[in-house]
Amino acid sequence: MEINSQLIIDRLSQRMDLDRVYLVKYQFLNQEHHHLLLALKPVSGLSVKVLKPIVELCLMDQGNISYEIILIGDLKNKIKIGSIYYTYAALPKHILFLADGKNSKLQGHKEQRVALELTDEYHKKIMPLSADFLKGAEAFAKAGNYLKAVFMLHQGLENHLRLLQVMVEGKVNNVHRLNNRIRNLSEHFATLNAHIIGEDEPTKERFKLLDGAFDAVKQNKDLEISAFDASNLYDHSKLMLDAIEQLFHYFMEALRSEYEQITAAQINIPQSAKEPTVTTVTKAPEIKKKAETPPVGQKAVTTDQTAVSSAPIFQSFPWPERYQSDIQQLLNKIHRENQPEQIMLLNYYVSNANGNGLFDYPPKDIGSATLYLVVIKKRIGSTHFRKVSFGRVTAVISFLNTNFIETKLNKGSRFSNTIWNDSIVLFRDSNYKPCYFVRPIGWSDTLLKASNCCERNSKLIQDLVQLFIDERISSRLLAVSLLNQLLSIGLYSYLYLRIGHAPNNANLEELIDWTCICDSRLKEFFVPKNNIDGVLNAELIRQTKSRIYELPPELAQLDMSIFSAKASDIGNIFLDLCQQSLEYMEAKSGIK
């Protein structure tokens, strides 16, 4: 299809205040489609909807080209929250028009990585679900239950359309009607409506059976669906699932290709222009402690700048050499993406840290390693806690800014004092020369506060457990809500008593992971013993954000004694951990 790009831009720029225009090509059902993304400068009181007739007039003689209008601020926000669609569309190579004085680059390496990781993670979750829904449809059809077979097809299509929504919006909503989802997505993929819903009336009416089946099952009503319609919808749904998957992979692979090109370009930068290789300091820098605040006007120099060792990273650590390459690559990745002042190792775990097992057949899993790090930056933004993986190694990272560290060290914080003195410094920027005053921990006051916290919160944990033991809870939904509260109270109590710090904005699952900087006892406690235990653990750890969710079917009919036993187990482990933490603090303080 021939498109007169210059004519389009001339027409549009005369009629609206354009910030930039992108022309995006993509493949859907083996056809190439062209889509214009018009980014406007913000105009007070003007809706983009009123501009659509103007755009349509400008494109009237330009063939079958679709378009969408977005304000430039909204486009930047979409890229920021991880939209694959907008991140790919807004690549500089797609620009047709750019207003004077505007930067052609709206995104960087980091934004592309975030979008790819977010969407890929969601894709891995939904694919098994869609496959299960398709199998469910086949099973119900064989049994002659065409209503539930079509309901399963509805769920599979809804699941895949959610994938497209994540790709475009970076998030999903709970809209269940397929017509509504497709109408919203058609703004970005113009032919979606015609291909999925259909163009002729019989096809449209048949497609409505999908939403009708969902409503009927939800309301426990009957809906007559013929074997012919069910079979037709099955074939159509299967075709659409494959088409949506191909569309998803087109955008993913196209953006990943751009991301890998940028990564390769960074790797090929001359050594003098690269970031320094992340290497190991075998011990944290020595801290000069002072008992009182330095004189007014005099800065306390409390940290000697230690040169970064050039020794091979982690060469003295007790794990196989095969991990070292992945660790080095992972740390380089963390450095490249965050430009930190300092990276510190708090703890590490290695599974299967043994030899290659030459006489094992089949070969055994080579295992994995997990590092628990603190990364210090000047500014950390909204990301306080994150997991990053490379090969066989995963890093669990808490981000702290330099002001936080300086303030906490000056106040005698247990957590900051401990990591500053006892962690292993893996990297320090040559320009980062901290001169922080490190106030000694005030153990008497700290122990008093910790003892009061332990006594108060332990009583609260015991009272919650007693509610279950006394069988005063008859609702399973209430039981799960109270178990979630019990977990939250116990977890935050343990983090305060043992560590003295919980990463901001971390959810319960991440906080459980964070406790591994001490030991893995709590994380191992939540390893499911069976399928029901796994479902229950997932509900307990779930972030509700003050919303009440319907229980999974596995829990809806579960005997109340299971919830009671779980409450007792959770209460016991946290009471034990909190008491041990208090004893640990007493021993470390030297106060009897």
C-alpha positions, -999 to +999 in steps of 0.1 A: +000+000+000+014+034-011+012+061+016+020+097+009+035+105+043+044+141+035+009+149+023-006+134+055+018+155+077+011+186+057-026+182+061-025+172+098+000+199+109-022+227+094-052+216+114-039+205+148-010+212+172+011+181+167+040+172+190+050+142+169+036+115+146+046+079+143+038+054+115+038+018+128+037-013+107+026-047+121+014-081+110-020-096+119-034-127+103-005-127+078-014-092+066+006-060+070-012-031+086-003+006+089-012+026+120-007+063+127+000+074+162-007+111+166+007+127+197-007+161+204+006+189+226-017+194+256-046+217+248-068+230+276-105+220+274-102+201+241-111+165+238-092+143+213-125+128+202-136+161+185-105+159+163-113+124+148-134+138+119-106+161+110-081+132+110-105+110+089-108+138+064-071+141+061-067+103+055-097+099+033-077+093+001-048+074+018-061+039+016-068+016+046-047+033+072-058+034+109-049+060+134-052+070+171-048+103+189-031+106+222-018+136+243+020+136+245+018+135+283-003+104+282+020+087+257+050+093+281+030+078+310+021+047+289+058+041+282+067+047+318+043+021+332+055-006+307+033-006+276+050-028+249+027-013+223+035+024+229+072+017+237+076+000+203+054+026+184+074+055+199+108+043+186+126+071+168+127+050+136+089+053+134+088+091+135+071+108+105+069+142+121+086+159+151+078+194+163+107+219+164+128+217+195+115+183+206+136+154+215+130+124+193+137+099+221+109+093+246+124+061+260+156+044+269+171+010+276+155+009+310+119+016+297+123-011+271+135-036+296+107-029+320+081-033+293+095-065+281+098-081+316+063-070+326+046-083+295+067-115+293+058-123+329+021-119+323+024-140+291+039-169+310+009-168+335-019-167+309-007-192+284-013-223+306-047-209+316-058-204+280-047-240+271-067-253+301-098-234+290-095-249+255-092-284+269-122-277+292-142-267+261-133-299+244-142-320+275-176-303+279-184-306+242-177-344+243-201-346+273-228-328+253-228-297+276-224-270+249-233-242+273-202-248+295-181-256+265-188-221+250-183-206+285-148-221+285-142-207+250-153-173+264-128-176+292-099-185+269-106-156+246-110-132+275-077-144+288-059-137+255-076-103+251-062-095+286-028-102+271-033-076+244-046-051+271-014-056+291+006-051+259-012-018+253-020-005+287+007-022+309-022-034+332-055-052+330-091-046+342-119-069+351-142-063+321-157-097+312-177-089+281-157-097+250-175-071+229-164-043+252-128-056+253-126-058+216-141-024+210-115-008+233-086-027+216-099-018+181-087+017+186-052+003+184-058-027+161-084-015+136-093-049+121-097-067+154-134-061+155-141-075+120-119-105+124-130-116+159-167-105+161-173-108+123-189-087+096-221-104+087-251-107+110-252-145+115-215-144+125-221-115+149-251-133+165-231-165+169-203-145+186-228-131+211-233-166+224-199-164+241-209-134+263-244-151+266-228-183+279-207-164+304-238-145+318-258-178+319-232-197+339-226-168+362-263-164+369-269-202+370-293-200+341-299-221+310-290-210+274-297-233+245-266-236+222-265-261+193-237-285+185-232-266+152-228-232+169-205-247+196-183-264+170-182-232+149-172-211+179-146-236+189-129-234+155-132-197+154-119-192+189-089-215+183-080-194+152-083-162+171-062-174+200-034-182+176-038-149+158-037-129+191-006-149+201+011-141+168+002-104+172+017-104+207+049-121+196+053-096+167+054-066+190+075-085+217+101-097+192+103-063+174+109-045+207+133-071+220+153-068+188+156-030+194+165-037+231+192-062+222+207-038+196+211-011+222+226-037+247+250-049+221+260-013+213+267-006+250+288-037+252+309-026+222+316+008+236+354+013+241+366+002+275+375+038+285+339+049+279+323+019+297+311+017+333+337+000+356+336-037+359+318-048+390+344-064+413+347-075+448+360-058+480+367-086+503+355-067+534+334-037+540+353-005+546+365+001+582+342+026+600+356+051+625+330+054+652+325+084+675+305+084+706+291+119+703+282+143+676+312+162+660+317+199+668+295+224+650+309+233+616+332+202+614+323+173+592+330+139+607+350+117+583+338+083+593+346+061+562+379+055+546+377+052+508+388+016+499+400+008+464+380-018+446+398-051+444+407-065+410+405-101+422+380-124+403+346-119+418+335-143+445+366-165+440+366-173+477+329-181+479+318-218+484+301-225+451+311-239+417+330-218+393+301-221+368+281-196+388+308-169+387+302-159+351+264-155+356+270-135+388+295-112+371+270-106+342+241-101+367+261-075+387+272-057+355+235-056+345+225-042+378+252-016+376+244-007+340+207-002+347+210+017+380+243+035+380+246+030+418+270+046+442+275+013+460+264-024+459+266-045+491+260-082+496+240-091+527+235-129+522+235-156+496+221-191+490+232-218+467+213-249+457+232-279+447+267-264+451+284-296+443+304-311+413+291-319+379+281-355+387+299-371+357+283-405+363+248-392+369+223-401+342+201-384+334+222-353+344+209-336+375+197-300+377+228-278+381+211-257+407+209-220+412+222-191+434+204-162+450+221-130+462+206-106+487+218-071+479+215-035+490+220-010+462+227+026+472+218+054+447+215+091+449+178+089+438+158+057+437+124+069+424+094+046+431+114+013+429+124+002+464+125-036+460+132-058+429+143-092+417+167-095+388+179-127+372+206-138+348+212-174+339+213-194+371+216-165+394+189-142+410+195-110+429+170-098+455+176-061+458+166-034+483+173+001+470+183+028+494+192+064+487+223+081+500+203+105+522+185+076+539+218+059+547+234+091+560+204+100+581+200+065+596+237+061+604+236+095+621+207+083+642+223+050+652+199+027+632+205-010+638+199-019+601+220+008+586+248+003+611+249-035+605+249-034+567+275-006+567+299-024+590+293-061+582+282-064+546+306-072+517+310-043+493+308-056+458+311-023+440+317+014+449+318+042+424+351+060+424+333+093+429+313+081+459+334+090+490+310+088+519+319+108+550+291+098+573+290+102+610+281+067+624+264+070+657+267+038+679+235+019+684+218+029+716+212-006+728+194+002+761+167+022+744+165-002+714+161-032+736+133-015+756+114-006+725+119-041+710+108-058+742+076-038+744+069-045+707+075-082+711+052-084+741+024-064+726+025-080+691+029-115+705-003-110+726-021-098+695-009-129+675-020-152+703-055-136+705-060-140+667-050-176+669-074-181+698-103-170+677-097-199+654-091-224+683-124-213+699-142-219+666-156-184+667-151-180+629-177-196+607-170-178+574-141-191+553-137-157+537-133-142+571-109-169+581-087-161+551-089-124+558-079-129+594-050-153+584-038-125+560-038-101+590-021-126+612+006-131+586+010-093+581+013-086+619+038-115+624+059-106+594+063-069+602+070-077+639+097-101+629+113-077+604+113-050+631+128-072+658+154-091+637+163-066+609+150-032+618+139-024+583+113-034+557+116-022+521+090+004+511+062-007+488+072-044+490+043-069+491+040-097+516+057-122+492+086-099+487+089-093+524+091-130+531+119-132+505+136-102+523+138-122+556+163-145+539+190-119+546+188-136+580+179-171+572+155-190+550+133-205+577+102-183+570+105-188+533+107-226+537+077-225+560+056-212+531+067-239+506+034-257+500+031-292+514+003-301+490-020-285+464-045-271+490-017-257+511-003-240+480-037-224+471-042-213+508-007-198+510-013-179+477-045-163+492-027-154+525+001-137+507-021-119+482-022-081+484-058-072+489-055-034+490-087-033+511-106-053+484-124-085+492-120-112+466-140-144+461-123-175+474-109-201+450-131-232+447-105-252+465-110-231+496-147-224+494-157-258+508-126-264+529-131-277+564-127-250+590-102-271+610-077-266+581-078-228+586-075-233+624-044-255+620-029-229+596-035-201+621-018-222+648+012-229+626+016-193+615+012-181+651+038-206+664+065-198+639+062-160+644+061-162+682+092-184+680+110-161+655+101-129+675+114-144+707+146-156+690+151-122+675+148-105+710+173-130+724+196-123+694+194-085+701+202-090+738+232-112+730+245-087+704+241-057+727+261-073+755+235-060+780+223-086+805 
